[in-house]
Amino acid sequence: MSEIEPRGEEPRNDIDPADPSDPMPNPGLPEHQWRPTDVDPAQERRAERQVAGMFGLAALLALAFCVCYFAVPLDTTTTFLGFTAQNFALGLTLGGSLLLIGLGAIQWAKKLMADHEVIEMRHPARSSDEDRETTLGMFNEGVNESGFGRRPLIRNSLFGALGILGLPAIVLLRDLGPLPGDKQFNTVWTKGMRIANDVSGKPIRPSEIEEGQLTNAEPEILFEVDEDGEPVIHGTEALQVKAKAAVILMRMPPQDITAPEGRENWSIDGILCYSKICTHVGCPISLYEQQTHHVLCPCHQSTFDLADGGKVIFGPAHRALPQLQLGVDDEGYLIAMGDFEDVVGPSFPEIHQEP
């Protein structure tokens, strides 16, 4: 049996195709087929305009993404399959922009970049210094052959599309949280707003709360409807209101209440009202011990004494539960006498924390 020639030597010319002991001869490569853009300048310019057009349209779609983010209402639904209009518009514009950049790059590579066969022999895992220098030279040669430097229309349109594509990322930073300012800490509670049961939506009278009972409640405005029977507050806005304005009501003997200074008249016949949102990381709380008047957060076991201004007596929370001042309107329903004086929700570095 004849031996296979080692790699790097001249190919053999004495191979007999009829002899099964000889290795298969190298079939070679077929004749190169030139593309229309290689031989026709008009076709080349047309392909260049196509690629630039895709990049340009990608830039416009990226701008449309930013416009849709602010112009399309968050809770509006489309007539097609009931998708949320804003999500549909954002996905369509951003997805289309990325798709066109990809299609433009493919079109550029297939019709305008250098078109020739490349043979790469196997080599050890680590290339020699000479091979590395050769590879770097080939990379630079590929850059030149791609026409990146001599096709300013494609180059500039690509840079423009990629640059504008960064705008959606900047716009989406707005969803990371509310902008700085005191307004972000306010809730919908106002003076005279009735307190409603969070299940039935009905306003609550003091006589309906028994001693030792804890009641989960919300602002009555969440259950109001307009002339068409639609909720006044709905969708994402309603969820945001619930997340900040949810409260708990409980009744205890008035003699058990140790009201902080300035809050002596915040209760009604032993009924107190506190935020339902834990001041540690914002979990909802409602595990009430009527004998001790303690309420426990189920997430990290922060414990608050509702009889003593909602102060923390155990756990990682640093601030007392915000208390809502109560009153009674002309029809005998419990109402808020204003918004919370303290910040509702988890603690942040800029919020003063009690020692």
Stockholm file with secondary structure:
# STOCKHOLM 1.0

chainA/1-355         MSEIEPRGEEPRNDIDPADPSDPMPNPGLPEHQWRPTDVDPAQERRAERQVAGMFGLAALLALAFCVCYFAVPLDTTTTFLGFTAQNFALGLTLGGSLLLIGLGAIQWAKKLMADHEVIEMRHPARSSDEDRETTLGMFNEGVNESGFGRRPLIRNSLFGALGILGLPAIVLLRDLGPLPGDKQFNTVWTKGMRIANDVSGKPIRPSEIEEGQLTNAEPEILFEVDEDGEPVIHGTEALQVKAKAAVILMRMPPQDITAPEGRENWSIDGILCYSKICTHVGCPISLYEQQTHHVLCPCHQSTFDLADGGKVIFGPAHRALPQLQLGVDDEGYLIAMGDFEDVVGPSFPEIHQEP
#=GR chainA/1-355 SS CCCCCCTTSCCCSCCCTTCTTSCCCCCCCCCCCCCHHHHCHHHHHHHHHHHHHHHHHHHHHHHHHHHHHHHSCTTCBCSSTTCBHHHHHHHHHHHHHHHHHHHHHHHHHHHTSCCCCCCCCCCCSSCCHHHHHHHHHHHHHHHHHTTTTTCHHHHHHHHHHHHHTHHHHHHHGGGGSCCSSGGGGCCSCCTTCBEEETTTCCBCCGGGSCBTCEEEEEEGGGGCBCTTSCBSSCHHHHHHHHHHHCEEEEECCGGGCCCCTTCTTSCBTTEEEEESBCTTTCCBCCEEETTTTEEECTTTCCEEEGGGTTEEEESSCCSCCCBCCEEECTTSCEEESSSCSSCCSSCCTTSCCCC
#=GC SS_cons         CCCCCCTTSCCCSCCCTTCTTSCCCCCCCCCCCCCHHHHCHHHHHHHHHHHHHHHHHHHHHHHHHHHHHHHSCTTCBCSSTTCBHHHHHHHHHHHHHHHHHHHHHHHHHHHTSCCCCCCCCCCCSSCCHHHHHHHHHHHHHHHHHTTTTTCHHHHHHHHHHHHHTHHHHHHHGGGGSCCSSGGGGCCSCCTTCBEEETTTCCBCCGGGSCBTCEEEEEEGGGGCBCTTSCBSSCHHHHHHHHHHHCEEEEECCGGGCCCCTTCTTSCBTTEEEEESBCTTTCCBCCEEETTTTEEECTTTCCEEEGGGTTEEEESSCCSCCCBCCEEECTTSCEEESSSCSSCCSSCCTTSCCCC
//
